[in-house]
Amino acid sequence: MEKTPSTDPVWLDSEYNNRALVPEHAEHFKRWAESSAQTRQSSRPLLDVSYGHGPGETLDIFPAPRKAGAPLAPVMLFIHGGYWRSLDKSDHSFIAPAFTKHGACVVVPNYALCPAVTIPDIVMQMVHALAWTFRHIAAHGGDPHRISVAGHSAGGHLAAMMLACEWQRVGDDLPEALVKNALSISGLYDLEPVRLTPFVQSSLKLTPAQVKKASPALLPAPLLREGRGQLYAAAGGDESSEFLRHNRLIQQAWGSEVVPVCEALPGLNHFSIVEALAQPGHRLHLLARELLAV
C-alpha cells in the first residue's frame, strides 16, 4: 500500500486543510444551507427522529413518493463530513430530492462532534443509526434489505467503516449484510497521517490505538455476499495529493473486487464534489443511483 509521502507537520496541514485549499469554501457551505432549508420546506421530511439517547443521535428521513401497494423503496443513508468535528445533517438536506424523485428513501443522520467524543465513538453512533434504520425504515416506506450508505470526507470514512461492520455482533436480529454497498466520496481510510496533522490534533485527539481500530484500510476487506459488500470510491480531481492517495489506498487495501470503482472526477474540489452528488446526470450521481438500483 502507498505510504504517506511525508510526516512534516507543515506539509500535512497543507494537504489536509481543505478549507485553506478551497478559499471559496464558505460559498459552498452557504449554498448547501440555503438549498437544504428550501428542501425541508418544500418536501415532507421527518426531522430529528431519535436513533439513540446520546447527544446528536437524531436523523432526518426523506421518504420516496410511493403509491399504495408499491414495493418498499431502496434506502440511501448519507453521512456528512466536517472532519468529525463540524457541520450538521441540516446542511445536507439538499442531497435528498435528486434521489427521492427516482424512488429512493434518503436518511441523513447526525452524530456528536469531536472533541466531546472520539472517532470510534462516532463510528458506533453510525452503527446504531443504521441498526435503527434497519429496524424502523419499513414504517416510512424504505426497504430494510436494500440499504446503501454514502458519505463525504469524514462521512466517507464512516461509510467504509459501516460496510466493514460485523452486524450480527451488534444485534441478533441484524443481517450480516445489513449495508448492501457503499459510496465513499473523498474518504479517509488510514487515520495515521490525520493523527499527525496539527490543525485537527486538538479536536480529534487521535491515539495510535484508535488509528488501528478505526482505519478502514487497516481492517479486513468486507465479505462479498450475493452481490453485496462493494464500495465505490471517488474523489475530486482537484483535491490534494493526499486525498487522491487515500482514494487509491482503499482499493489497494480491499482489492478491486470489493472496490471495483476508484475514480478521480475531473474539475471537482473537496466541496464541489458534494454538489455533484445531487446533480442529475453527473457521474457521481449516476454511481450512487447504480448502487441503489434506481
N, C-alpha and C positions, 0 to 999 in steps of 0.2 A: 504494500500500500504506500501511497505517496506520503511523505513526511512534511511537516511544516517547514518551509524553507528557512525560517529564522525564528529565534525566540527573543529578538531585540524588542524591548518594550515600545520604543517609538514606532518601529515598523509594524508591530501588531496593532497598535492604535490606528495607524494609517490604513490598515487592511480591514479592520472590523468595525470602525466607527462609520456606519453608513450615513448618518445624518451629516457628518462632515464631508463625506464623499458626494452627497447629493444636496447641494446648497438650497435647492427648491423643495426640500422635503416637507416644509411647513405647508406649502401649497397643496401637496398630496393629502396631508392629514386634514386640511380644511375641506377639500373636495370630498374625502371619504365621509367626514362627519355630516356635511350638508346633504349628500346623497343618501346617507343612511337614515337621517331624520325624515327625509321625504319618503323613503321606503316604508318606514314604520307607520307613517301617516296614511299612505295610500294602500297598504296591504292590511291583513288582519293577523299579525303575528301574536303568539302567546309570549309575553315578555316576563323575564325574571322568574322563570319556573325553577324551583329549588331541586337540585340533584343531590344535595348533601346539606350538612348543617354548619359547615365551616365558612369563613369569610370568602366571598367571591364565588361560592358554589351555586351559581344560577346559570340558566341557559335560556336562549330565545329560540322559539320554534316557528318556522315559516312553512306552513302546510302547503302542499301542492293542490291546485284546483282538482276536485275529484267528484265524479258522479256516483250516485248511489249504486252499489254493487260492483264498482270498478275494482281492479286489483289494488292492493296496497302499493304505495309509491316507494321507489328506492330512496335511500336516505344519504345525504351528504352532511357530515359533521365537519364544520370548518373551525380550525383553531387559529386564533390571531397571534401575531408576532409582537415584538417590542422588547426583545432580549430578556424575556421572563420578568421584566421589571416595569413595563409601561404599557399603555394602550388598553383598550377595553372592547368587549364584544359589541358595544353600541357603535363603535367606529366602523364596523364591518357588516352591518345590515345590508349595505348596498350590493353585496355579492349575491344575495338570495334570489332576486327576481329573474336573473338570467338562467337560473336552474329550475325554479318553481314553474316557470312558464313552459318548460319542457317535461314537466311531470315529476320532478324530484321534490322531496321534502328536505328542507335545509334546517340544520340545528347549529346554533352558534353558542358555544359555552364560554363562560368566564372562568378565571382562576385567580387565586391570590397571587400577589406580586412579591418578588424579592425586594428587599432583604427580610420581609416579615416571614417568608417561608424559603425553603431551599428548592432547587430544581427537582430533586427526587420527590419532594412533597407535591410539586405541580404535576409531575408525571402521574402520581397516584390520584390526584384530583381528576385528571383527564380519564383515567381508568374508571373512576366512579361515575363520571359523566356519561361514558359510553355504556357502562352497565345499566345506568338509569335509562338511557335511550333504548337499549335492547328490551328492557322490561316494560317500557311505557309508550313507545312511539306508535304502536299499532292504534292506540286510542286517538292519535292525531293523524291517522291516515298513512303512516310510514311502515315499511316492511322491515321488521327487526332482523330478517335474514338477508337483507341487502343493504348493509351499512358500509359506506366508504368514508374514509377520513381524508380531509385535505387540510393543509396548514402552511403558513408562511413564516419563514425565518425561524424564530424560536418555536413557532407553531409547526413548522416543517419538521423540526427535531422531534416535537411531541407526536406528530403524525406517524413518524417512523417508529417511535417507541410503542405506539398503540398497535402497530402491525406486528411487532415482536412480542407483545404481551402473551403470557400463558394464561388464557382466560379462565380455564377450569380451576386454576389455583385461586382465582378471585371469587368465584361462586359456582356451586354445583349446578346451578340452573343455566349457566352460560355456556354457549358452544365454543369449541376450540377455535373455530374460525369466525369469531364474533365480527371482526373487521374483515370485510371482503377484500379490500385493497386500499391503497393509499396514494395520494398525490402530495409530494413534498416539494414546496416552492422555496428556493433559496434557503434550504435547510442547513443545519449544523449537525454534523454526525460524530465528530470527535471533540469533546469539550476541553481537552488539554490546552490547546492554544487559547481558547476563551478564558480558561483559568489564569493564564499568564498575561492577559490583555489588561493594561492598567485602568482604562476608563470604565470598565464594568466590575473590577475586582471588589470594590467596597460594597456594591449592592448584591452581587451574586455569591460572594464568599465561598466559591467552589473549593472543595478539597480533592486531593488525589483519589480518595475512596469514592467520592461522588462522581468524579470523571469516569472511573471504571464501571460504576453501576449504571450510569445514565447516558453513555455514549453509544448510539446505535451501531456505529462501525466496529465497536469492540464487543458486541453481542452476537450470538449465533444468528444466522440468517433465518427469517421466518420460514416455516414449512409450507410448501405449496400443497393445497388440498382442493381437489376438484375445481381447479382454475382460480382458487382464492390464494391470497398471500402475496400479490405482486405490488411493487412500489414503482411509481413513475416519478422520476426526479427531474426538476427543471430549475434553472437559474437564469437571471438576465444576462445577456451577452456583455452588457456594460458594467457588470458588477466587478468587485475587486478580485484579484487573482486568488485570494484565499477562499472566497465564496464559490468561485469556479472550481477550485480544488476540492472543496467539500462535495460539490455536486458529483464530481467524478469518483470521489472516495467511496461513497455508499455503493456504487455499482461494483467497484473493485472488492469491497468487503463482503458484499452479499451475493455477488455473481449476477450475470446477465439474465439468468432465468428468473430470478426474483426481481431484479431491476432491469426490465427489458428496455425501458425508455430513460435516457440520461441526456438531456439536451440543454444547451445554452441558447436562449432565444434572442435573436438579434434586436438591437435597439432598445432593450429594456434595462432599467436600473433596478435597484433594490426595492423601490416603491412603486414605480410604474408597472411592475410585473403583477402587482395585486390587482390593479385596474384591468390588466389584460385578462385575468381570470373571469371577469364579469363581462368581457367584450365579446358579443356573438361573432362567431367566425374566426376568432383568434386561435392560433394553435394551442395555447394553454387551455382556453375554454373548451376546445374540442377534446383535448386529452382528458379533462375532467368528466365530460359527458361520456366519453368512451368507457371510463371506469364505472360510471353509473349506469351505462347501457340505456341512455335516454337520447 
